[in-house]
Amino acid sequence: MITRIKINLLNFTATIITDYVYSLHIHAGAFMKKIFSVFLILLLSSITFSQILDEQYFKDNHEVYFKFTITDRTELNTLTRIISIDNLEGNIVYAYANETEFREFEKLNYTYTVLTHPGKLIQPEMSSDVKGISAWDVYPTYDAYIAMMYQFQSTYPNLCRIVDGGNSIQGRKILFAVISDNVTQHETEPQFMYTSSIHGDEITGYVLMLRLIDSLLTTYGTDSRITQLVNNAEIWINPLANPDGTYRSGNSTVYGATRGNYNNYDLNRNFPDPIYGVYPDQQIETGRFRAIAEANNFALVANFHGGTEVVNYAWDTWTNEYPDYKHHPDEAWYQYISHLYADTCQANAPSNYMTGYDDGITNGGAWYIINGGRQDYTNYYRWGREVTIEISDTKLIPAAQLPAHWNYNRKSFIKYMEAVLKGVNGVVTDTLGNPVKAKITVLNHDVDNSEVYSDSTGFYLRMLAPGTYSLKFEAPDYYTQTINNVVVGSYNSQTVLNVELVSTIIPVELVSFTSSVNDNNVTLNWMTATETNNMGFQIERGKTKDARREEWDIIGFINGKGTTTETQTYSFSDENLDAGNYQYRLKQMDFDGSYSYSNIIEAEIVSPNKFILEQNYPNPFNPSTIIKYSIPNVISTEGRNLNVILKVYDIIGNEVATLVNEVQSSGNYEVEFNAENLSSGIYFYELKTGSLILTKKMILLQ
Ligand SMILES: [Zn+2]
């Protein structure tokens, strides 16, 4: 091991020399290099030469790290659109640039100092096997990283699955470890994400994220806070967002890691920006990340960087400072969550860790404005909450310092994640309990896309500072609902607010509408699965018996059940109809006056072809019985309709009742005979129309 370090140190020296030789354009032999080496190592990091950054320099180094001085902060507004500002100390700007960017910068005629690239300040200790990484005091080779990620999944298949977000430009994988109970399904839970090292040379967070995944998986079930978190949230961890930058020198080392991707683009200036929109030259890695972000609904995100120690909150594209300020409406909440992280670090680290800026936190734009950053993309375009966390002053720290940084940040990692279990949350559904993707706006509060949305399960989370709020829930094709007096007691409280939205399209869902014919009667039956604001149903029958349906008669009204999610059944009888075809429809009417028609159904009253007098029922009877008969569609001199007489006689032929004596059309009829004033015995009933006569016997048993 010692031997390897010594060799590495030699390599390191040689590399530095090589870099500067190219930079200086001194085409010296090996002898000259040796002479220069002592001199150069003494200088180490700052050498001023403004004219030697030629094409070859960028071929060798991909990007340049440099510093220069500004006289006024307003100069940054132009600079941030040209180069990638990394840090600001007073009036000293630290920045990166690829060749194109640097040529633009040169036109501004600043005097600059080229600095040793942060990815080349040390020879980091590497390990190429998963076991070797597991002490967490060494950087993994690319292959060891990939192996470790998939080992998490194979060791904990119920808790962890690896999502392959796709390849980088050079074909390296952008992986996400998803950790949750029931990890194979998306439950009604908040989605959370940690992602690290979008700047390929800022890699403290890379190893710490791997260790965090391991820690969550190994302590689940024994540590109650971790168990609670994993059970109730869906945690996504992306340890390495820019693998081509980190492994710029090859898969076996992170030495020579670059900020940019393979095309030397700063990916953290490449995302859709609230002011400038989609970046015109969007990189593959940016697209990969966006695809994951846009297929999910991450409520809370943090991205890890290095180079300083601070928690940076929204906005990055606007400052919250006078005179051109724009506050995020949730600035108080952002400051709370940022302090939660930074203060917890301060409590678990040496006294100078994460104490700069405003006690360890800063507004992004107040530090320096950037455009195209990942943080504002999440905050503005994905309605999530994302902060940028810088966790080590040195971008590429010696591997031996990684465990200490784990100790500084471990509790902060957990506390920040636990914030997704707080705030106002719930499920938005329709009246049948199906999830609804709704927009949730805090009235008199939300601006600049600060509202949130529910996800595919209907789950939403709105993290808020303590207070009393009115929340508006809206979705296309649903009535908007506003819930007042939603109380957030403290930053630590959870307010559950489930909301049922009522559809404007199908206020009453008719699941069936059928007819049945019994003699001359049509019975309509229909059923609803759900009703909203339902006054009732007007029953309409086609005026004509043919298929023309322009005119309808209103033949009845059945009251609805108002609003219900219970199944309801309804029935209506249209009685004593002539033979023929009938069309029916329902006009469903809401209390607010709106209405909608059902489909049209048909019913046929069949014309009898025989003159029939049926046996009465019941028989024997006491005191009443039903007599049914059919009048056929006969043609007679009297026309289609004939006088129909139905009379009852006793056994010796005395007429005791006339049940029918009227003109009746063809059809099926029934009549009730009540014999309560008659004595027991045998009676006859006789049906007579035209020349036809039918007689049947019945028995009254008093
Ligand atoms: Zn960074």
Boltz pocket constraint, residues with backbone or C-beta under 6 A from the ligand:
constraints:
  - pocket:
      binder: B
      contacts: [[A, 199], [A, 202], [A, 304], [A, 305], [A, 306], [A, 307]]
      max_distance: 6.0
